[in-house]
Amino acid sequence: MVSAMNPWTLLGLNDDADERTVKRQYAKLLKVTRPDEDPEAFQRLREAYERALDWSRNRADEDDEFDSPAVTIGQASALSVETVTSAHTTADLVQPAPDAEAMARQAARVLVEETTAENLPRQHQRAVEQGRDLPFQQRLLDRCLEANSSNGDLLEAAINQLQWLTPWQSLRISADREIQLTQRLLDSEGARLERALAEGKERQFLAALQALAQQPWLASLERRDQLQRWVMFFLHNHKGWTAALFDRVCELFGWDDRKGVFPEPEFIWRNLIERCEKYAYIEHWQRLLAGGKTDSVEEKAARLVLQPGRKVDRLRLARFCSADVWIACERLCSTINNRYPEMLDVFPEADLQSWRTLRVEPMNPAVWTWIGWVLFTALFMIPNEMMKGTLDGVKAAVMLLMYPFFMTGLCRIAMRVWRPVCLAIEDADEWLSDLLLPEWLHWPASQALVVRHGVPLVLIGVILSSQGPAAVLCYALLMLAWIFLSPYRHPQIYAPIREAVRTFLHVNARKIFLSIIVIAASAIYFSLYPLAPKPVPTSSSGQVAKALPGQLDCSSEQAMDLMDKDCRNAVLPERCANYSREQKISQCWRLRTRLQRELDSQASPGH
């Protein structure tokens, strides 16, 4: 791009400008031509600077070769001595003059050996006064670049005092030594940066790095590139920095992975990007745990996997987890196992497996309330009514179908009214429950609360107590079964059962619905239009049939004799042979009631 324009014209210099003038002019133009504001203008300036710098250096080398004599004074003296004939003695010969350049180097060496960071300005002034400025600087540079040298302070003082690596330096330094000198300066700065990073002072680290980037000895493009590579390797070789710090460093140097703007080598850069993603990932989950909330999907996943806590707390949380939470848990565990296993060191309490045992499909409380009332009806209500002799098979079927639905609906309505009161005192209720109830009773999912659940359960028990002790005992046994056999307590056992039931209902939903309708219709029909009773048998038990209705006292001896006679004529007399008096009285009452009902039905006008 610069071939069409003279580099001297672009730089605003004459074509006889030396290397020092070119560097100074380039440093001035860099202040008004920035790569991030006008990349094309900066590229043209850079190419012009490189071409002008090469021409000035080549011209200086040609001038040195042209001005230097073919034979030095020392070589001429040596030749003259060798050509003298043996007739002349050594005393007759004129000795060559001492080498002034060697003497200057020797004097500069002495000055440099006595130089420290504190007296550098004074030592340099002495060298200038003695006319040995360049030998002094050259020897000082050699000393600063010595291997295993600990002259960091002296090097920094020399940079500031002698303006090395800037357009105003008086000593000509080769490109290799410039790179070596820059590396030594960066390494000395690295100790401060490393200390700030180890102490976690990222702001101090970033401020020191920004100050370093503004140093005048890093103004040239080559050294800025060297600085960026050095920073990249520094981050690669040290741990403890965060993703936020890396983003600020990228912003400082204009690095952008999407645009392909980053220092070489690329594999180091890729490693930094992966580490930055890992740090950002870890910091994200640390923030979620530090917040102490469980509102979002990721917050619940973090609590279940990375910081499980007590099992009762996990069960309580898992009870209200949706499918998205379990997907997030699975994704988090997969990421830890496959990409970032170091997260286990950051989260030592993490458990990647136990959360799987907590996974329970959401359950409908109405369904389990209905099942509870079905069991109570089948285990107490129907047997109790049949013992009274007021219930037959048809009425028992109607009761089993209708009573659980009625009680379930009543309970759901009552809980809707009760729920706002429970929410208003939720915190106090949980505190009181943790204080009074044992931990095993909080299972499953810590759902047993003194006020929210205890008050309704006690109220139902009080209502059922009107049915007698047997009703209270049946109710208590069902509650104990729910506590110890709840699906929330044993999710893995119930999971295949629930899946099988769900599959069965899905496949046979229509058949089940039609069957329920048929059974309900049949029960209603037979309750309204019962079947005609069979004629009363006229066998030997006919005496019982004639004696029982309305005129026999079931507690009398006559009734006991009739029950014994009926037992001997029964199909299985051994079943009733050992009946006690109370059992015979109960049998008498059942038989008397049944026969009275049959006689009433025969006497009705419809028959």
Phi, psi and omega in degrees: 000337183266352184299330180281350182230140178293130180299328180294324178293317180295325179278344181075036182234162171282157183286356177257014180293142180274178184299320181296318179295321179298316181295319179297315181295322180295320178296323178293317182291334178296334181289337181251348179238098184258141182295330182280342180265317180219085184299322182293315178297323178294321179295320178296319178296320181295315180295320178297320180297315181295319180292316179295323179293318177297317180295319181293322179291318178297320179295322179294321179293320179295321179295322179295318180293323181289322184280334184286133179292157180293325180231129180283169181296321180295319179294321179296320179297318180297321179293322180293325179292321182291332182275351178290137182289158181294350181290337180269141178271165180297326180294333180282345185274151177270122181286146180293151180292149178301145180287113183293324180293320178293321178295323179294320179294320180295317179294322178294322179299318179296317178297318182294322180296334179265005186268137172233176180296331182281320184260012181303313180302320181291318179295321179294321178297320177297318179297320178295318180295329178274359181074028183236038183296306183296314175300323179296313180294322180295316179292323178295320177297317178300319181294319181292333183262007178297144179295146180056032180272144178245039183262043181298316179294321179294323179295315179297321178295321179293321179299316182286322184280316188261357176057042176294154178062025175231165178297348183261010179287143179266341180269132178275119183245134180292162182297320180296319181288331174296317178297316180296319180294318178297319179297321179295320178294318179295321179295323177293325176288333182298331179298317179294317180295320180295321179295317179295323180290321179294328180275000179075017181267079185290326178295319177294321177299313182293322178295319178294322179291321177296319178295322179296319181294340180270000181297139182295332180285359175247021184285329184287155183295321180298317182284333174292321174297320178295321177299315182295319177296321180295317179297319179298315178292327179298313179294326179293326185270355182234149178248171176103351178273157183255168178295326179296320178295319179297321178297321179292323178294318177298321178293324180296317184261359179076025179284139179209111183293325181292328179268359180074024180257102179196157181286162177267156003278155187291327184293329175292319178298318179297321178298320178295320179297317179296318178294322178296318177297320179296313180299318179296322179295315180295316180297326179299313181287330175295319178296321179296319179288323181294332180293334178071015181254161177225043182273314184273170179296314182292326177296320177293318178297319178298320181290324183284326187260312189271332181217073189297314183075204182291150182295324180295325177292321178294320178295320178298319179288319183293336182298329184251019180275136177270179179297330179297326179294317181291326175295319178296321177297316180296319179294320179296315179296320178296319179295319180294316183290321189262332186242313187234068177295343178294345178297335179293334175284327179285325179243081185295339180272000184298141178228113187271359185239324189296333181296337181294328179286348181268352186286109180233132177296144179303136181248144180273116180301328181297323180297314182288330173295318178297317179298320178298318180287330174298315179295319179296320179294316182289326185270338182231306189299309182294310177301323181295318179291324179291326176296329178284346179081015181253012186224131173250186184296320181293315179293328177295320178295319179296318179296319181293331179275317190270320186299314178299321179296318181295315182290324177296314177299320179296319179294319181295320178295318180296321180291329176294323177288325184281334186300313180301324178295319180295319180294327181293330182243030186299313182298313179295324180295317178295320178297316180294323180293316177297330182280321188262323187268141175293156186295327181294335180282339178290340178287151355276144176055032177052042185273346182278105178246143187300313185273310188295318183252326183295316182298311178298321181294318178295321180297318178296320178297321178296319180295318182288340180296341177292342178273356178112170180298328181297322178294317179295319179296316178298317179297317180296319179295321178295322178293320177295321177297322179294321182294316187267338182245020183296144175298334177291330180280327183233066185295325183289331179285320183279342185302308179295326179295314180296322178295320179294318178296318179297318179295317180297316180294323180293322182282322187248025184300317182292317180297317181296318180297316179294323179295318179298318180297317181296316181295316180296317180295320180295317180297320179293320181295311183289336174288330178275323182233082181292158179290152178293137181290149177289150179298147181291128183299144181254021178288196180299338177282002178296332177298323177294318181296324181284328186275334190286307192299117167071359185225357183248132175273118186292347179263002181276167179290329177299318178295323179295319179295318178297322179293323178292320180293321179293328180290322180292331179270001181286166179292321180237080183294338181291340181286328183252001184295327184257022179295142174280173181298320180295322180291323178294322177297316179297320179294323178297315180296318179297315182293319179297316180296317181296316181292323178296322178295320180294320179294322178295321180291327178290328181277353181289153183297330182292345182249000000 
